[in-house]
Amino acid sequence: MTDVEALLRRVDGYLDAAPRAAARPVDAGPLRAFVSTAPWPYYVRPRPDLDLRAPGSVTAADVRAAAQVLREAGQAVAFEWVEELAPGLGAVLLAEGHEVRRFPLLVQPLPAAGRAAAGTAARLLDPDDEQLPAALAVQSLGFGAPGTATGPAGSAERDAHVPEPGLLEHVRSTLAAGRSVAAVAELPGDGVVATGWHTPVGPTTEVVGVATLPAFRRRGAAAAVLEVLVADAERRGCTLALLSAGDDDVARLYESAGFRRIGHVGAAEPRGPEPDRA
């Protein structure tokens, strides 16, 4: 097994373990559906205990069966997978009428060597931090305007944003339990302008939800958040951090912070409206 394959297998195992704190796994052949108990939905993933690299390892019938598990639970259908470990899954999903996307997959062994200090101050959030609603708002607004370009959404839009019902309470509970860690970058007079999270499971963690208010992009705020998150992961004893980037431009920013590409994450959702889940 090559070093890259070993990393891909480790990432795949983590991605199977991480949802279990807030989802119930249900196997459907070579696939595993995660039925969410959180305020957000989860997805179907290939089972990491199986070798699914050969053609025909996942069939259309497998895809339909796994999708039905989520539909019967009243949840939206979505699939995620490590492309290099299930290379035929994307084509099957396309043939079944799904929209398929791919994202760069990057990792950084920890402890990280030679991190450059970011120019913007960032800090971790406690579960009861009064800036947690602002962090959730920044995440929503940042992902609502993908990419790295600046945009109009700023402090006023952040302050007007209201978190979805139950989301704030759930996030506070995951922070209190240590299942996730949140960080923010703040600017004097502007408040929270960037945020991000990491979710440790054993010696591996995933950096997720790194977002900057579009009006404050290209000022180093996201880099400051990333630095704080990686440093916290090191303190917790993690030896590998992983993340998926929204596109190649975003991936290059992570590469400049010490991450390296090892593959791609696939993601798919049905095209058009989903059947009524009521």
PyRosetta script that sets phi, psi and omega in degrees:
from pyrosetta import init, pose_from_sequence

init()
pose = pose_from_sequence("MTDVEALLRRVDGYLDAAPRAAARPVDAGPLRAFVSTAPWPYYVRPRPDLDLRAPGSVTAADVRAAAQVLREAGQAVAFEWVEELAPGLGAVLLAEGHEVRRFPLLVQPLPAAGRAAAGTAARLLDPDDEQLPAALAVQSLGFGAPGTATGPAGSAERDAHVPEPGLLEHVRSTLAAGRSVAAVAELPGDGVVATGWHTPVGPTTEVVGVATLPAFRRRGAAAAVLEVLVADAERRGCTLALLSAGDDDVARLYESAGFRRIGHVGAAEPRGPEPDRA")
pose.set_psi(1, 129.2)
pose.set_omega(1, 179.5)
pose.set_phi(2, -74.2)
pose.set_psi(2, 165.9)
pose.set_omega(2, 177.9)
pose.set_phi(3, -61.0)
pose.set_psi(3, -40.9)
pose.set_omega(3, -179.6)
pose.set_phi(4, -66.0)
pose.set_psi(4, -43.1)
pose.set_omega(4, 178.7)
pose.set_phi(5, -62.4)
pose.set_psi(5, -39.7)
pose.set_omega(5, 178.1)
pose.set_phi(6, -62.3)
pose.set_psi(6, -40.2)
pose.set_omega(6, 177.3)
pose.set_phi(7, -65.7)
pose.set_psi(7, -42.7)
pose.set_omega(7, 178.7)
pose.set_phi(8, -61.0)
pose.set_psi(8, -41.8)
pose.set_omega(8, 178.6)
pose.set_phi(9, -64.5)
pose.set_psi(9, -40.4)
pose.set_omega(9, 178.7)
pose.set_phi(10, -64.9)
pose.set_psi(10, -43.9)
pose.set_omega(10, 177.3)
pose.set_phi(11, -60.2)
pose.set_psi(11, -43.7)
pose.set_omega(11, -178.6)
pose.set_phi(12, -62.7)
pose.set_psi(12, -41.4)
pose.set_omega(12, 177.2)
pose.set_phi(13, -63.5)
pose.set_psi(13, -40.6)
pose.set_omega(13, 177.0)
pose.set_phi(14, -62.3)
pose.set_psi(14, -45.7)
pose.set_omega(14, -176.7)
pose.set_phi(15, -65.7)
pose.set_psi(15, -22.2)
pose.set_omega(15, 172.9)
pose.set_phi(16, -80.0)
pose.set_psi(16, -33.4)
pose.set_omega(16, -177.0)
pose.set_phi(17, -80.6)
pose.set_psi(17, -37.0)
pose.set_omega(17, -170.7)
pose.set_phi(18, -60.0)
pose.set_psi(18, -40.8)
pose.set_omega(18, -177.5)
pose.set_phi(19, -70.7)
pose.set_psi(19, -14.7)
pose.set_omega(19, -168.5)
pose.set_phi(20, -66.3)
pose.set_psi(20, -21.1)
pose.set_omega(20, 177.2)
pose.set_phi(21, -69.9)
pose.set_psi(21, -18.8)
pose.set_omega(21, -177.2)
pose.set_phi(22, -137.6)
pose.set_psi(22, 23.4)
pose.set_omega(22, -179.8)
pose.set_phi(23, -157.2)
pose.set_psi(23, 154.3)
pose.set_omega(23, 179.0)
pose.set_phi(24, -104.6)
pose.set_psi(24, 120.0)
pose.set_omega(24, -179.4)
pose.set_phi(25, -78.3)
pose.set_psi(25, 135.5)
pose.set_omega(25, 177.2)
pose.set_phi(26, -131.5)
pose.set_psi(26, 117.8)
pose.set_omega(26, -178.2)
pose.set_phi(27, -81.3)
pose.set_psi(27, 140.4)
pose.set_omega(27, 174.6)
pose.set_phi(28, -135.3)
pose.set_psi(28, 88.7)
pose.set_omega(28, -175.4)
pose.set_phi(29, 63.2)
pose.set_psi(29, -129.6)
pose.set_omega(29, -178.5)
pose.set_phi(30, -80.3)
pose.set_psi(30, -0.4)
pose.set_omega(30, -177.8)
pose.set_phi(31, -109.4)
pose.set_psi(31, 159.8)
pose.set_omega(31, -179.0)
pose.set_phi(32, -134.3)
pose.set_psi(32, 118.5)
pose.set_omega(32, 177.4)
pose.set_phi(33, -91.8)
pose.set_psi(33, 136.9)
pose.set_omega(33, 177.1)
pose.set_phi(34, -107.5)
pose.set_psi(34, 109.1)
pose.set_omega(34, -179.3)
pose.set_phi(35, -86.5)
pose.set_psi(35, 114.2)
pose.set_omega(35, -169.5)
pose.set_phi(36, -74.4)
pose.set_psi(36, 142.9)
pose.set_omega(36, 167.8)
pose.set_phi(37, -113.9)
pose.set_psi(37, 8.7)
pose.set_omega(37, 179.8)
pose.set_phi(38, -97.9)
pose.set_psi(38, 173.0)
pose.set_omega(38, 177.3)
pose.set_phi(39, -73.1)
pose.set_psi(39, 0.6)
pose.set_omega(39, 177.2)
pose.set_phi(40, -126.8)
pose.set_psi(40, 156.3)
pose.set_omega(40, -178.7)
pose.set_phi(41, -81.1)
pose.set_psi(41, 159.8)
pose.set_omega(41, 170.2)
pose.set_phi(42, -110.6)
pose.set_psi(42, -145.2)
pose.set_omega(42, -163.2)
pose.set_phi(43, -159.2)
pose.set_psi(43, -179.4)
pose.set_omega(43, 171.9)
pose.set_phi(44, -102.7)
pose.set_psi(44, 138.0)
pose.set_omega(44, 176.3)
pose.set_phi(45, -132.0)
pose.set_psi(45, 155.3)
pose.set_omega(45, 170.3)
pose.set_phi(46, -66.0)
pose.set_psi(46, 148.6)
pose.set_omega(46, 177.7)
pose.set_phi(47, -73.1)
pose.set_psi(47, 127.7)
pose.set_omega(47, -176.8)
pose.set_phi(48, -73.8)
pose.set_psi(48, -12.6)
pose.set_omega(48, 179.7)
pose.set_phi(49, -82.3)
pose.set_psi(49, -3.1)
pose.set_omega(49, -178.4)
pose.set_phi(50, -113.5)
pose.set_psi(50, 148.7)
pose.set_omega(50, 173.5)
pose.set_phi(51, -92.1)
pose.set_psi(51, 109.4)
pose.set_omega(51, -174.5)
pose.set_phi(52, -113.8)
pose.set_psi(52, 29.3)
pose.set_omega(52, -178.0)
pose.set_phi(53, -84.2)
pose.set_psi(53, -20.7)
pose.set_omega(53, -177.7)
pose.set_phi(54, -76.0)
pose.set_psi(54, 147.7)
pose.set_omega(54, 175.9)
pose.set_phi(55, -56.5)
pose.set_psi(55, 140.0)
pose.set_omega(55, 178.6)
pose.set_phi(56, 81.9)
pose.set_psi(56, 5.6)
pose.set_omega(56, -179.2)
pose.set_phi(57, -65.6)
pose.set_psi(57, -30.1)
pose.set_omega(57, 176.5)
pose.set_phi(58, -124.6)
pose.set_psi(58, 127.5)
pose.set_omega(58, -176.2)
pose.set_phi(59, -107.1)
pose.set_psi(59, 169.8)
pose.set_omega(59, 176.0)
pose.set_phi(60, -61.1)
pose.set_psi(60, -37.3)
pose.set_omega(60, 178.4)
pose.set_phi(61, -63.3)
pose.set_psi(61, -37.8)
pose.set_omega(61, 176.9)
pose.set_phi(62, -62.6)
pose.set_psi(62, -44.2)
pose.set_omega(62, 179.9)
pose.set_phi(63, -61.8)
pose.set_psi(63, -45.0)
pose.set_omega(63, -179.3)
pose.set_phi(64, -64.3)
pose.set_psi(64, -41.5)
pose.set_omega(64, -178.6)
pose.set_phi(65, -64.5)
pose.set_psi(65, -42.4)
pose.set_omega(65, 180.0)
pose.set_phi(66, -68.2)
pose.set_psi(66, -40.1)
pose.set_omega(66, 178.1)
pose.set_phi(67, -62.2)
pose.set_psi(67, -36.8)
pose.set_omega(67, -179.2)
pose.set_phi(68, -64.9)
pose.set_psi(68, -31.9)
pose.set_omega(68, 177.1)
pose.set_phi(69, -59.3)
pose.set_psi(69, -45.7)
pose.set_omega(69, 179.9)
pose.set_phi(70, -69.2)
pose.set_psi(70, -40.6)
pose.set_omega(70, 179.8)
pose.set_phi(71, -62.0)
pose.set_psi(71, -43.0)
pose.set_omega(71, -179.2)
pose.set_phi(72, -65.8)
pose.set_psi(72, -23.2)
pose.set_omega(72, 176.3)
pose.set_phi(73, -87.0)
pose.set_psi(73, 2.2)
pose.set_omega(73, 179.5)
pose.set_phi(74, 77.2)
pose.set_psi(74, 24.5)
pose.set_omega(74, -176.0)
pose.set_phi(75, -116.7)
pose.set_psi(75, 153.9)
pose.set_omega(75, 177.7)
pose.set_phi(76, -66.0)
pose.set_psi(76, 148.9)
pose.set_omega(76, -179.6)
pose.set_phi(77, -88.7)
pose.set_psi(77, 129.9)
pose.set_omega(77, 175.5)
pose.set_phi(78, -152.5)
pose.set_psi(78, 151.0)
pose.set_omega(78, 178.5)
pose.set_phi(79, -127.1)
pose.set_psi(79, 143.3)
pose.set_omega(79, 171.8)
pose.set_phi(80, -139.2)
pose.set_psi(80, 145.7)
pose.set_omega(80, -179.0)
pose.set_phi(81, -163.5)
pose.set_psi(81, 159.7)
pose.set_omega(81, 171.1)
pose.set_phi(82, -85.3)
pose.set_psi(82, 114.9)
pose.set_omega(82, -171.5)
pose.set_phi(83, -57.2)
pose.set_psi(83, -42.3)
pose.set_omega(83, -174.8)
pose.set_phi(84, -67.2)
pose.set_psi(84, -19.7)
pose.set_omega(84, -179.2)
pose.set_phi(85, -98.9)
pose.set_psi(85, -13.9)
pose.set_omega(85, 175.5)
pose.set_phi(86, -142.9)
pose.set_psi(86, 65.7)
pose.set_omega(86, -169.9)
pose.set_phi(87, -66.3)
pose.set_psi(87, -20.0)
pose.set_omega(87, -179.4)
pose.set_phi(88, -90.6)
pose.set_psi(88, -8.1)
pose.set_omega(88, -173.7)
pose.set_phi(89, -66.3)
pose.set_psi(89, -38.5)
pose.set_omega(89, -178.8)
pose.set_phi(90, -59.6)
pose.set_psi(90, -43.1)
pose.set_omega(90, -179.4)
pose.set_phi(91, -65.5)
pose.set_psi(91, -38.6)
pose.set_omega(91, 177.9)
pose.set_phi(92, -63.9)
pose.set_psi(92, -43.6)
pose.set_omega(92, 179.9)
pose.set_phi(93, -65.7)
pose.set_psi(93, -39.4)
pose.set_omega(93, 175.6)
pose.set_phi(94, -59.3)
pose.set_psi(94, -45.8)
pose.set_omega(94, -179.9)
pose.set_phi(95, -64.5)
pose.set_psi(95, -25.9)
pose.set_omega(95, 179.0)
pose.set_phi(96, -88.7)
pose.set_psi(96, 7.8)
pose.set_omega(96, 174.5)
pose.set_phi(97, 89.5)
pose.set_psi(97, 20.9)
pose.set_omega(97, 178.3)
pose.set_phi(98, -96.1)
pose.set_psi(98, 151.5)
pose.set_omega(98, 170.0)
pose.set_phi(99, -87.5)
pose.set_psi(99, 124.2)
pose.set_omega(99, -174.4)
pose.set_phi(100, -112.7)
pose.set_psi(100, 131.9)
pose.set_omega(100, 176.5)
pose.set_phi(101, -126.9)
pose.set_psi(101, 161.5)
pose.set_omega(101, 177.6)
pose.set_phi(102, -135.0)
pose.set_psi(102, 145.2)
pose.set_omega(102, -176.1)
pose.set_phi(103, -133.3)
pose.set_psi(103, 143.7)
pose.set_omega(103, 176.6)
pose.set_phi(104, -60.9)
pose.set_psi(104, 137.0)
pose.set_omega(104, 176.9)
pose.set_phi(105, -109.0)
pose.set_psi(105, 125.4)
pose.set_omega(105, -175.7)
pose.set_phi(106, -127.8)
pose.set_psi(106, 153.4)
pose.set_omega(106, 177.1)
pose.set_phi(107, -137.1)
pose.set_psi(107, 160.3)
pose.set_omega(107, 171.9)
pose.set_phi(108, -141.5)
pose.set_psi(108, 116.2)
pose.set_omega(108, 173.3)
pose.set_phi(109, -63.3)
pose.set_psi(109, 146.1)
pose.set_omega(109, 179.6)
pose.set_phi(110, -120.2)
pose.set_psi(110, 145.5)
pose.set_omega(110, 4.1)
pose.set_phi(111, -72.0)
pose.set_psi(111, 146.3)
pose.set_omega(111, -179.1)
pose.set_phi(112, -81.3)
pose.set_psi(112, 139.8)
pose.set_omega(112, -178.1)
pose.set_phi(113, -97.8)
pose.set_psi(113, 136.5)
pose.set_omega(113, 168.1)
pose.set_phi(114, 66.6)
pose.set_psi(114, 39.4)
pose.set_omega(114, 175.9)
pose.set_phi(115, -68.5)
pose.set_psi(115, 133.6)
pose.set_omega(115, 175.4)
pose.set_phi(116, -82.7)
pose.set_psi(116, 139.0)
pose.set_omega(116, 179.6)
pose.set_phi(117, -68.1)
pose.set_psi(117, 133.7)
pose.set_omega(117, 178.1)
pose.set_phi(118, -77.4)
pose.set_psi(118, 156.8)
pose.set_omega(118, -177.1)
pose.set_phi(119, -85.6)
pose.set_psi(119, -11.1)
pose.set_omega(119, -179.3)
pose.set_phi(120, -110.8)
pose.set_psi(120, 141.6)
pose.set_omega(120, -179.4)
pose.set_phi(121, -75.0)
pose.set_psi(121, 138.6)
pose.set_omega(121, 175.7)
pose.set_phi(122, -137.4)
pose.set_psi(122, 157.4)
pose.set_omega(122, -178.6)
pose.set_phi(123, -150.5)
pose.set_psi(123, 161.7)
pose.set_omega(123, 174.6)
pose.set_phi(124, -81.1)
pose.set_psi(124, 155.2)
pose.set_omega(124, 177.9)
pose.set_phi(125, -106.6)
pose.set_psi(125, 136.6)
pose.set_omega(125, 168.8)
pose.set_phi(126, -79.2)
pose.set_psi(126, 160.7)
pose.set_omega(126, -179.7)
pose.set_phi(127, -57.5)
pose.set_psi(127, -32.6)
pose.set_omega(127, -177.9)
pose.set_phi(128, -99.5)
pose.set_psi(128, 16.0)
pose.set_omega(128, -178.4)
pose.set_phi(129, -63.6)
pose.set_psi(129, 134.3)
pose.set_omega(129, -177.8)
pose.set_phi(130, -69.3)
pose.set_psi(130, -13.0)
pose.set_omega(130, 179.1)
pose.set_phi(131, -91.5)
pose.set_psi(131, 2.0)
pose.set_omega(131, 179.9)
pose.set_phi(132, -62.3)
pose.set_psi(132, -43.1)
pose.set_omega(132, 175.7)
pose.set_phi(133, -58.8)
pose.set_psi(133, -37.9)
pose.set_omega(133, 178.1)
pose.set_phi(134, -64.9)
pose.set_psi(134, -37.9)
pose.set_omega(134, 178.1)
pose.set_phi(135, -62.5)
pose.set_psi(135, -43.1)
pose.set_omega(135, 178.4)
pose.set_phi(136, -64.7)
pose.set_psi(136, -36.7)
pose.set_omega(136, 178.3)
pose.set_phi(137, -66.2)
pose.set_psi(137, -43.0)
pose.set_omega(137, 178.3)
pose.set_phi(138, -61.2)
pose.set_psi(138, -41.7)
pose.set_omega(138, 178.9)
pose.set_phi(139, -60.6)
pose.set_psi(139, -46.3)
pose.set_omega(139, -179.1)
pose.set_phi(140, -63.8)
pose.set_psi(140, -45.9)
pose.set_omega(140, -178.6)
pose.set_phi(141, -69.3)
pose.set_psi(141, -37.4)
pose.set_omega(141, 179.9)
pose.set_phi(142, -65.7)
pose.set_psi(142, -45.0)
pose.set_omega(142, 179.2)
pose.set_phi(143, -75.2)
pose.set_psi(143, -16.8)
pose.set_omega(143, 174.5)
pose.set_phi(144, -74.7)
pose.set_psi(144, -12.9)
pose.set_omega(144, 177.3)
pose.set_phi(145, -129.9)
pose.set_psi(145, 78.2)
pose.set_omega(145, -172.3)
pose.set_phi(146, -61.2)
pose.set_psi(146, 160.1)
pose.set_omega(146, 176.4)
pose.set_phi(147, 101.6)
pose.set_psi(147, -167.0)
pose.set_omega(147, -176.9)
pose.set_phi(148, -115.3)
pose.set_psi(148, -2.0)
pose.set_omega(148, -177.9)
pose.set_phi(149, -73.7)
pose.set_psi(149, 150.2)
pose.set_omega(149, 175.0)
pose.set_phi(150, -71.3)
pose.set_psi(150, 160.7)
pose.set_omega(150, -178.7)
pose.set_phi(151, -154.3)
pose.set_psi(151, -178.5)
pose.set_omega(151, -173.7)
pose.set_phi(152, -77.7)
pose.set_psi(152, -26.0)
pose.set_omega(152, -173.2)
pose.set_phi(153, -66.7)
pose.set_psi(153, 124.5)
pose.set_omega(153, -177.7)
pose.set_phi(154, -139.3)
pose.set_psi(154, -145.7)
pose.set_omega(154, -173.3)
pose.set_phi(155, -62.2)
pose.set_psi(155, -39.9)
pose.set_omega(155, -178.2)
pose.set_phi(156, -63.4)
pose.set_psi(156, -43.5)
pose.set_omega(156, 178.8)
pose.set_phi(157, -65.9)
pose.set_psi(157, -38.4)
pose.set_omega(157, 176.5)
pose.set_phi(158, -60.4)
pose.set_psi(158, -47.1)
pose.set_omega(158, -176.3)
pose.set_phi(159, -68.5)
pose.set_psi(159, -24.1)
pose.set_omega(159, 179.9)
pose.set_phi(160, -86.4)
pose.set_psi(160, -10.0)
pose.set_omega(160, -175.8)
pose.set_phi(161, -77.2)
pose.set_psi(161, 136.0)
pose.set_omega(161, 178.7)
pose.set_phi(162, -114.5)
pose.set_psi(162, 122.3)
pose.set_omega(162, 179.3)
pose.set_phi(163, -61.1)
pose.set_psi(163, 150.9)
pose.set_omega(163, 177.5)
pose.set_phi(164, -61.6)
pose.set_psi(164, 149.0)
pose.set_omega(164, -178.2)
pose.set_phi(165, -55.6)
pose.set_psi(165, 133.1)
pose.set_omega(165, 177.6)
pose.set_phi(166, 84.2)
pose.set_psi(166, -16.7)
pose.set_omega(166, -175.3)
pose.set_phi(167, -67.5)
pose.set_psi(167, -47.4)
pose.set_omega(167, -176.8)
pose.set_phi(168, -60.8)
pose.set_psi(168, -43.4)
pose.set_omega(168, -179.4)
pose.set_phi(169, -64.6)
pose.set_psi(169, -40.6)
pose.set_omega(169, -179.9)
pose.set_phi(170, -65.5)
pose.set_psi(170, -43.1)
pose.set_omega(170, -179.7)
pose.set_phi(171, -64.2)
pose.set_psi(171, -41.1)
pose.set_omega(171, 177.2)
pose.set_phi(172, -58.9)
pose.set_psi(172, -40.3)
pose.set_omega(172, -178.2)
pose.set_phi(173, -68.9)
pose.set_psi(173, -37.1)
pose.set_omega(173, 178.6)
pose.set_phi(174, -69.3)
pose.set_psi(174, -35.9)
pose.set_omega(174, 176.1)
pose.set_phi(175, -65.7)
pose.set_psi(175, -43.8)
pose.set_omega(175, -179.0)
pose.set_phi(176, -63.7)
pose.set_psi(176, -34.1)
pose.set_omega(176, -179.2)
pose.set_phi(177, -82.4)
pose.set_psi(177, -7.6)
pose.set_omega(177, -178.8)
pose.set_phi(178, 79.6)
pose.set_psi(178, 10.9)
pose.set_omega(178, 179.2)
pose.set_phi(179, -79.2)
pose.set_psi(179, -17.5)
pose.set_omega(179, 174.5)
pose.set_phi(180, -146.2)
pose.set_psi(180, 159.0)
pose.set_omega(180, 179.7)
pose.set_phi(181, -133.3)
pose.set_psi(181, 132.6)
pose.set_omega(181, -177.6)
pose.set_phi(182, -116.2)
pose.set_psi(182, 147.2)
pose.set_omega(182, 175.8)
pose.set_phi(183, -137.2)
pose.set_psi(183, 154.3)
pose.set_omega(183, 176.4)
pose.set_phi(184, -136.1)
pose.set_psi(184, 153.6)
pose.set_omega(184, 168.0)
pose.set_phi(185, -111.7)
pose.set_psi(185, 136.5)
pose.set_omega(185, -176.9)
pose.set_phi(186, -125.9)
pose.set_psi(186, 147.4)
pose.set_omega(186, 174.5)
pose.set_phi(187, -118.7)
pose.set_psi(187, 139.6)
pose.set_omega(187, 179.5)
pose.set_phi(188, -56.5)
pose.set_psi(188, 129.0)
pose.set_omega(188, 179.6)
pose.set_phi(189, 83.8)
pose.set_psi(189, -14.4)
pose.set_omega(189, -177.9)
pose.set_phi(190, -115.3)
pose.set_psi(190, -18.1)
pose.set_omega(190, 179.7)
pose.set_phi(191, 76.5)
pose.set_psi(191, -149.0)
pose.set_omega(191, -176.6)
pose.set_phi(192, -71.7)
pose.set_psi(192, 122.9)
pose.set_omega(192, -179.9)
pose.set_phi(193, -119.0)
pose.set_psi(193, -12.4)
pose.set_omega(193, 178.0)
pose.set_phi(194, -151.3)
pose.set_psi(194, 155.0)
pose.set_omega(194, -179.3)
pose.set_phi(195, -150.2)
pose.set_psi(195, 168.1)
pose.set_omega(195, 176.3)
pose.set_phi(196, -175.2)
pose.set_psi(196, 168.8)
pose.set_omega(196, -173.9)
pose.set_phi(197, -141.5)
pose.set_psi(197, 158.5)
pose.set_omega(197, 162.5)
pose.set_phi(198, -137.5)
pose.set_psi(198, 151.6)
pose.set_omega(198, -171.3)
pose.set_phi(199, -128.0)
pose.set_psi(199, 89.6)
pose.set_omega(199, -175.8)
pose.set_phi(200, -74.8)
pose.set_psi(200, 137.4)
pose.set_omega(200, 169.9)
pose.set_phi(201, -134.9)
pose.set_psi(201, 107.0)
pose.set_omega(201, -174.9)
pose.set_phi(202, 61.3)
pose.set_psi(202, -133.7)
pose.set_omega(202, -176.3)
pose.set_phi(203, -87.1)
pose.set_psi(203, 7.4)
pose.set_omega(203, -176.6)
pose.set_phi(204, -123.4)
pose.set_psi(204, 144.6)
pose.set_omega(204, 175.7)
pose.set_phi(205, -139.1)
pose.set_psi(205, 156.7)
pose.set_omega(205, 175.5)
pose.set_phi(206, -116.6)
pose.set_psi(206, 131.4)
pose.set_omega(206, 172.4)
pose.set_phi(207, -86.7)
pose.set_psi(207, 123.7)
pose.set_omega(207, -175.0)
pose.set_phi(208, -135.3)
pose.set_psi(208, 161.1)
pose.set_omega(208, 169.7)
pose.set_phi(209, 64.1)
pose.set_psi(209, 23.9)
pose.set_omega(209, 177.4)
pose.set_phi(210, -73.2)
pose.set_psi(210, 119.3)
pose.set_omega(210, -174.6)
pose.set_phi(211, -148.3)
pose.set_psi(211, 148.7)
pose.set_omega(211, 177.3)
pose.set_phi(212, -125.6)
pose.set_psi(212, 140.1)
pose.set_omega(212, 171.8)
pose.set_phi(213, -54.6)
pose.set_psi(213, 129.0)
pose.set_omega(213, -175.3)
pose.set_phi(214, -52.4)
pose.set_psi(214, -34.6)
pose.set_omega(214, -179.0)
pose.set_phi(215, -68.7)
pose.set_psi(215, -15.5)
pose.set_omega(215, -176.1)
pose.set_phi(216, -116.3)
pose.set_psi(216, 17.8)
pose.set_omega(216, 179.2)
pose.set_phi(217, -71.7)
pose.set_psi(217, 160.5)
pose.set_omega(217, 176.8)
pose.set_phi(218, 67.1)
pose.set_psi(218, 31.4)
pose.set_omega(218, 175.4)
pose.set_phi(219, -121.7)
pose.set_psi(219, 6.8)
pose.set_omega(219, 177.8)
pose.set_phi(220, 86.9)
pose.set_psi(220, 8.0)
pose.set_omega(220, -177.2)
pose.set_phi(221, -67.3)
pose.set_psi(221, -44.0)
pose.set_omega(221, 179.9)
pose.set_phi(222, -65.6)
pose.set_psi(222, -36.8)
pose.set_omega(222, 177.9)
pose.set_phi(223, -63.1)
pose.set_psi(223, -37.5)
pose.set_omega(223, 178.1)
pose.set_phi(224, -65.1)
pose.set_psi(224, -42.4)
pose.set_omega(224, 177.6)
pose.set_phi(225, -62.1)
pose.set_psi(225, -46.0)
pose.set_omega(225, -179.4)
pose.set_phi(226, -60.0)
pose.set_psi(226, -42.0)
pose.set_omega(226, -180.0)
pose.set_phi(227, -60.7)
pose.set_psi(227, -43.9)
pose.set_omega(227, -179.7)
pose.set_phi(228, -65.8)
pose.set_psi(228, -41.2)
pose.set_omega(228, -179.3)
pose.set_phi(229, -65.5)
pose.set_psi(229, -44.6)
pose.set_omega(229, -179.8)
pose.set_phi(230, -64.4)
pose.set_psi(230, -40.6)
pose.set_omega(230, 178.1)
pose.set_phi(231, -62.9)
pose.set_psi(231, -39.1)
pose.set_omega(231, 177.9)
pose.set_phi(232, -66.6)
pose.set_psi(232, -40.6)
pose.set_omega(232, 177.9)
pose.set_phi(233, -59.8)
pose.set_psi(233, -40.7)
pose.set_omega(233, 177.1)
pose.set_phi(234, -60.9)
pose.set_psi(234, -44.7)
pose.set_omega(234, -179.3)
pose.set_phi(235, -62.1)
pose.set_psi(235, -29.9)
pose.set_omega(235, -179.8)
pose.set_phi(236, -83.1)
pose.set_psi(236, -0.5)
pose.set_omega(236, 177.5)
pose.set_phi(237, 89.7)
pose.set_psi(237, 10.5)
pose.set_omega(237, 177.0)
pose.set_phi(238, -69.8)
pose.set_psi(238, 143.3)
pose.set_omega(238, 179.5)
pose.set_phi(239, -114.6)
pose.set_psi(239, -0.2)
pose.set_omega(239, 176.5)
pose.set_phi(240, -152.1)
pose.set_psi(240, 133.2)
pose.set_omega(240, 171.7)
pose.set_phi(241, -116.1)
pose.set_psi(241, 138.4)
pose.set_omega(241, 178.2)
pose.set_phi(242, -126.7)
pose.set_psi(242, 161.1)
pose.set_omega(242, 173.9)
pose.set_phi(243, -163.2)
pose.set_psi(243, 159.5)
pose.set_omega(243, 170.5)
pose.set_phi(244, -116.3)
pose.set_psi(244, 139.3)
pose.set_omega(244, -176.6)
pose.set_phi(245, -101.6)
pose.set_psi(245, 148.9)
pose.set_omega(245, -177.1)
pose.set_phi(246, -66.4)
pose.set_psi(246, -29.3)
pose.set_omega(246, 177.7)
pose.set_phi(247, -164.1)
pose.set_psi(247, -177.7)
pose.set_omega(247, -176.5)
pose.set_phi(248, -66.1)
pose.set_psi(248, -35.1)
pose.set_omega(248, 178.9)
pose.set_phi(249, -62.9)
pose.set_psi(249, -44.2)
pose.set_omega(249, 178.0)
pose.set_phi(250, -65.6)
pose.set_psi(250, -39.6)
pose.set_omega(250, 179.2)
pose.set_phi(251, -59.7)
pose.set_psi(251, -38.8)
pose.set_omega(251, 179.2)
pose.set_phi(252, -63.9)
pose.set_psi(252, -34.3)
pose.set_omega(252, 176.2)
pose.set_phi(253, -63.8)
pose.set_psi(253, -41.9)
pose.set_omega(253, 178.1)
pose.set_phi(254, -68.0)
pose.set_psi(254, -35.9)
pose.set_omega(254, 177.2)
pose.set_phi(255, -62.9)
pose.set_psi(255, -36.0)
pose.set_omega(255, 178.4)
pose.set_phi(256, -67.3)
pose.set_psi(256, -18.0)
pose.set_omega(256, 178.1)
pose.set_phi(257, -95.9)
pose.set_psi(257, 4.6)
pose.set_omega(257, 174.7)
pose.set_phi(258, 109.7)
pose.set_psi(258, -6.0)
pose.set_omega(258, 176.6)
pose.set_phi(259, -79.0)
pose.set_psi(259, 155.9)
pose.set_omega(259, 176.4)
pose.set_phi(260, -134.1)
pose.set_psi(260, 147.9)
pose.set_omega(260, -178.6)
pose.set_phi(261, -77.4)
pose.set_psi(261, 137.4)
pose.set_omega(261, 175.0)
pose.set_phi(262, -126.8)
pose.set_psi(262, -5.6)
pose.set_omega(262, -178.0)
pose.set_phi(263, 170.5)
pose.set_psi(263, -152.0)
pose.set_omega(263, -178.5)
pose.set_phi(264, -139.5)
pose.set_psi(264, 148.1)
pose.set_omega(264, 170.6)
pose.set_phi(265, -101.6)
pose.set_psi(265, 130.4)
pose.set_omega(265, 173.7)
pose.set_phi(266, -95.4)
pose.set_psi(266, 148.1)
pose.set_omega(266, 177.6)
pose.set_phi(267, -143.3)
pose.set_psi(267, 141.3)
pose.set_omega(267, -177.3)
pose.set_phi(268, -148.4)
pose.set_psi(268, 145.6)
pose.set_omega(268, 174.5)
pose.set_phi(269, -139.6)
pose.set_psi(269, 153.8)
pose.set_omega(269, 178.1)
pose.set_phi(270, -61.0)
pose.set_psi(270, 141.0)
pose.set_omega(270, 173.0)
pose.set_phi(271, -74.1)
pose.set_psi(271, 144.4)
pose.set_omega(271, 177.0)
pose.set_phi(272, 76.8)
pose.set_psi(272, -178.1)
pose.set_omega(272, -177.6)
pose.set_phi(273, -68.6)
pose.set_psi(273, 141.5)
pose.set_omega(273, 174.9)
pose.set_phi(274, -73.5)
pose.set_psi(274, 153.1)
pose.set_omega(274, 172.2)
pose.set_phi(275, -58.6)
pose.set_psi(275, 153.6)
pose.set_omega(275, 179.0)
pose.set_phi(276, -57.1)
pose.set_psi(276, 123.6)
pose.set_omega(276, -178.2)
pose.set_phi(277, -98.9)
pose.set_psi(277, 7.4)
pose.set_omega(277, -178.7)
pose.set_phi(278, -71.5)
pose.dump_pdb("model.pdb")
